[in-house]
Amino acid sequence: MISGIGASLAGLAAFEKKLSNAANNIANSDTSGYKKTESVITEDGAGLPEVSLKRVDSPGPLVQEPDGKMSEQSNVDLAEELTQSMVAQRGYEANLKVLQAQNNMLGSALDILV
């Protein structure tokens, strides 16, 4: 039971990091030259989720500044980031529900013993 709680907490932490990364990319979408980071959830050696961040170096669109110079804009795709944030939100909610169910089961077991 306790290992299940640990797995749920690790899942919550992983999806929180994924959501935080999407929020950071969205916040910097108007920053010239900003390169987005991509978050990927994998398993560690114990089978628990972990998030790795990777910078995406694809070029952003070029725009002409008022002074005539060309500058590279951010390579953040807002549609992709919003989709990723919704996936992270649902993953977070699912792990929270599992944690709540484990809490209820543990409470019921304690009620039976007392």
C-alpha positions in Angstrom: 0.0 0.0 0.0 2.8 2.4 0.9 4.6 1.7 -2.4 1.4 2.6 -4.2 1.3 5.9 -2.4 5.0 6.6 -3.4 4.2 5.7 -7.0 1.2 8.2 -7.0 3.4 10.9 -5.5 6.1 10.3 -8.1 3.4 10.5 -10.8 2.1 13.8 -9.3 5.6 15.2 -9.3 6.3 14.1 -12.9 3.1 15.6 -14.3 3.6 18.8 -12.2 7.0 19.2 -13.9 5.5 18.5 -17.3 2.8 21.2 -16.7 5.4 23.6 -15.4 7.5 23.2 -18.5 4.5 23.8 -20.8 3.7 27.0 -18.8 7.2 28.2 -19.1 7.1 27.6 -22.9 3.8 29.5 -23.2 5.1 32.4 -21.1 8.1 32.7 -23.3 6.3 32.3 -26.6 6.7 36.0 -27.5 10.4 36.2 -26.5 12.6 36.6 -29.5 15.1 33.7 -30.0 13.6 31.6 -27.2 14.0 27.8 -27.8 11.3 25.7 -26.3 12.0 22.7 -24.1 10.3 19.4 -24.5 9.4 17.2 -21.5 9.3 13.4 -21.8 8.1 11.1 -19.1 10.1 7.8 -18.8 10.6 5.2 -16.1 13.5 5.1 -13.8 15.2 1.9 -12.6 12.5 1.3 -10.0 9.6 1.7 -12.5 8.6 5.1 -11.2 8.0 8.0 -13.6 10.6 10.7 -14.2 10.7 13.7 -16.5 13.6 14.6 -18.7 13.7 18.0 -20.4 15.3 18.5 -23.8 15.8 21.8 -25.6 14.4 21.9 -29.1 16.8 23.8 -31.4 14.6 24.0 -34.4 14.5 27.5 -35.8 11.6 29.9 -35.2 10.1 32.1 -37.8 12.1 35.1 -39.1 10.5 38.5 -38.9 11.7 41.9 -40.1 12.1 44.5 -37.3 11.2 48.1 -37.9 14.9 49.0 -38.3 15.1 46.5 -41.3 17.0 43.8 -39.5 15.7 40.2 -39.5 15.2 38.5 -36.1 14.3 34.9 -35.2 11.2 34.5 -33.1 10.4 31.8 -30.6 9.9 28.3 -31.9 7.0 27.6 -29.4 3.8 26.3 -31.0 1.0 27.4 -28.7 -1.4 24.7 -29.9 1.1 22.0 -29.1 1.8 23.5 -25.7 -1.9 23.8 -24.8 -2.4 20.2 -25.8 0.6 19.1 -23.6 -0.7 21.1 -20.7 -4.1 19.4 -21.0 -2.4 16.0 -21.1 -0.4 16.9 -18.0 -3.5 18.1 -16.2 -5.3 14.9 -16.8 -2.3 12.8 -15.7 -2.1 14.9 -12.5 -5.8 14.4 -11.8 -5.6 10.7 -12.4 -2.7 10.3 -10.0 -4.5 12.4 -7.4 -7.6 10.2 -7.7 -5.4 7.1 -7.1 -3.8 8.8 -4.1 -7.3 9.6 -2.7 -8.5 6.0 -3.3 -5.4 4.7 -1.5 -6.1 7.1 1.4 -9.7 5.9 1.7 -8.6 2.2 1.7 -6.0 2.9 4.3 -8.6 4.7 6.4 -11.0 1.8 6.1 -8.3 -0.6 7.1 -7.6 1.4 10.2 -11.3 1.6 11.1 -11.6 -2.2 10.9 -8.5 -2.6 13.1 -9.7 -0.1 15.8 
